[in-house]
Amino acid sequence: MKIIAFLCGTAFSELIEHGREIDAAIDEGKETLLSHLTIKMERYFAKAPAQLPRQNPFALSFLTMLLVVSCAINFSFLVSQLVDMGPFEDFISFAIPMMVFGVSILTASYLVARGKNRGLLIYKGLYLFVAFIWLFHILYLSGEAIFDGQLSLSTFVFAFIVLGCLIISRWLMNSRAFFIFALYCRTKRLAHAAKQVRMRKISKT
């Protein structure tokens, strides 16, 4: 959908589409996979990890932190709207969703570092999840201000903090640093898969 591509950004959406093509080629495991890179690139990525240049995961790490902070603020707002609940129930209502979110985003970062497109898809889903909760947050506050005449300045401030985090997150997802890191990890995985295909091809001859 175009609106989803707009929310996530063009570069990030294209990175996902490219990842789908690469994943399909790797899953097939056919000789067509060899057309995606050269023998020179295979040899380059065949080096020991210590010999390969270190990639900077700053964009991925910062994106992860911003999404966690945004989600925590959103969930704290949702929990505050629940009525007739004690401190323990409030804690459980906040902690369990945050644990699920935390595990999901750590899994996503691991998959991106492994060159797998599923990691980017999880980041996309989590980003949209946080964005839609934020939208609900704003609509709820606006309705409260219009119909009840109640306006919580501190809550609006936190809502704008989340908006700032989402804007920066979108910028990071489409940044050159994020693109290069994800593409490097993907190419490394592709080179390993291509080497296996080439070895099978040699063994058959």
C-alpha positions in Angstrom: 0.0 0.0 0.0 1.2 3.5 -0.9 0.3 5.0 2.5 2.4 2.3 4.3 5.3 3.0 1.9 4.9 6.7 2.6 4.9 6.2 6.4 8.0 4.0 6.3 9.9 5.9 3.6 10.9 5.1 0.0 14.4 3.9 0.7 13.3 1.5 3.5 10.5 0.1 1.4 12.8 -0.5 -1.6 15.3 -2.2 0.8 12.5 -4.6 1.8 11.5 -5.3 -1.8 15.2 -6.0 -2.7 15.3 -8.3 0.3 12.3 -10.2 -0.9 14.1 -10.9 -4.2 17.3 -12.0 -2.5 15.4 -14.2 0.0 13.5 -15.9 -2.9 16.8 -16.5 -4.7 18.5 -18.0 -1.6 15.5 -20.2 -0.8 15.5 -21.6 -4.3 19.2 -22.3 -4.0 19.6 -22.5 -7.8 22.4 -21.4 -10.0 20.5 -18.2 -10.8 21.7 -17.1 -7.3 25.2 -16.7 -8.8 24.1 -13.9 -11.0 23.6 -11.7 -8.0 27.3 -11.3 -7.2 30.8 -12.0 -8.5 33.4 -14.6 -7.5 35.5 -11.7 -6.2 32.7 -10.7 -3.8 32.4 -14.3 -2.6 36.1 -14.5 -1.9 35.9 -11.1 -0.1 33.2 -12.3 2.3 34.9 -15.7 2.7 37.6 -14.0 4.8 37.8 -14.5 8.5 35.5 -12.1 10.4 38.5 -10.4 11.9 39.8 -9.5 8.4 36.5 -7.9 7.3 36.0 -4.2 8.0 33.7 -3.5 11.0 30.4 -2.1 10.1 28.8 0.7 12.2 25.4 -0.5 13.6 24.8 3.0 15.2 21.7 3.7 13.0 20.2 0.3 13.9 20.9 0.6 17.6 19.6 4.2 17.8 16.4 3.2 15.9 15.9 0.3 18.3 16.3 2.6 21.3 13.8 5.2 19.9 11.2 2.6 19.2 11.5 1.2 22.7 11.2 4.6 24.3 8.2 5.5 22.1 6.4 2.2 22.9 7.1 2.6 26.6 5.5 6.1 26.6 2.5 4.9 24.6 1.9 1.9 26.8 2.2 4.0 30.0 -0.5 6.3 28.6 -2.8 3.3 27.8 -2.3 1.8 31.2 -3.1 5.2 32.8 -6.5 5.1 31.1 -7.5 1.8 32.6 -9.8 2.1 35.5 -10.3 0.0 38.7 -6.9 -1.5 38.6 -4.4 -1.8 41.4 -0.6 -1.2 41.2 0.2 -4.8 40.5 -2.3 -5.0 37.7 -1.0 -1.8 36.2 2.6 -3.2 36.4 1.5 -6.4 34.6 -0.5 -4.5 32.0 2.7 -2.4 31.2 5.4 -5.0 31.7 4.1 -7.9 29.6 3.5 -5.9 26.4 6.8 -4.2 26.8 8.6 -7.6 27.2 6.9 -8.8 24.0 7.9 -5.6 22.2 11.5 -5.9 23.6 11.9 -9.5 22.5 10.5 -8.7 19.1 12.8 -5.7 18.4 15.9 -7.6 19.7 14.9 -10.5 17.4 14.5 -8.0 14.5 17.9 -6.4 15.1 19.5 -9.9 15.2 17.9 -10.9 11.9 18.9 -7.6 10.2 22.5 -8.2 11.3 22.3 -11.7 9.8 21.1 -10.2 6.5 17.6 -11.6 6.7 14.7 -9.6 5.3 12.4 -10.7 8.1 14.2 -8.4 10.5 13.3 -5.4 8.4 9.7 -6.6 8.2 9.5 -6.8 12.0 11.0 -3.3 12.3 8.4 -2.1 9.8 5.6 -3.7 11.8 6.8 -2.4 15.1 7.2 1.1 13.7 3.7 1.1 12.3 2.4 -0.4 15.6 3.9 2.5 17.6 2.7 5.0 15.1 -0.9 3.8 15.2 -0.9 3.7 19.0 0.4 7.3 19.0 -2.5 8.3 16.6 -5.0 6.7 19.0 -3.3 8.6 21.8 -3.7 12.0 20.0 -7.3 11.3 18.9 -8.2 10.3 22.5 -6.6 13.5 24.0 -8.3 15.7 21.3 -11.7 14.1 22.1 -11.1 14.6 25.8 -10.2 18.3 25.3 -13.2 19.0 23.0 -16.0 17.1 24.7 -14.9 17.1 28.4 -12.9 20.3 28.4 -9.9 18.5 30.0 -6.4 19.1 28.7 -3.4 17.5 30.2 -0.4 19.5 29.2 2.1 16.9 30.4 0.4 14.1 28.4 0.5 16.3 25.2 4.2 16.9 25.8 4.8 13.2 26.0 2.8 12.7 22.8 4.9 15.2 21.0 8.1 13.5 22.3 6.8 10.2 20.8 6.1 12.1 17.5 9.7 13.4 17.5 11.0 9.8 18.1 8.8 8.5 15.2 10.1 11.2 12.9 13.7 10.5 13.8 13.0 6.8 13.5 11.7 7.2 10.0 14.7 9.3 9.1 17.1 6.6 10.4 15.2 3.8 8.6 15.9 5.7 5.4 19.3 6.9 6.2 22.5 6.0 4.3 24.1 4.5 7.4 21.1 2.1 7.9 21.0 1.2 4.2 24.7 0.4 4.0 24.7 -1.7 7.2 21.6 -3.7 6.1 22.9 -4.1 2.6 26.3 -5.2 3.8 24.8 -7.9 6.1 22.5 -9.0 3.3 25.4 -9.3 0.8 27.4 -11.3 3.2 24.6 -13.8 3.6 24.2 -13.9 -0.2 27.9 -14.6 -0.7 27.7 -17.5 1.7 24.7 -19.0 0.0 26.2 -18.4 -3.5 29.4 -20.2 -2.3 27.4 -23.2 -1.3 25.6 -23.3 -4.7 28.9 -23.0 -6.5 30.4 -25.9 -4.4 27.4 -28.1 -5.2 27.9 -27.2 -8.9 31.6 -28.2 -8.8 30.9 -31.5 -6.9 28.4 -32.5 -9.7 31.0 -32.0 -12.4 
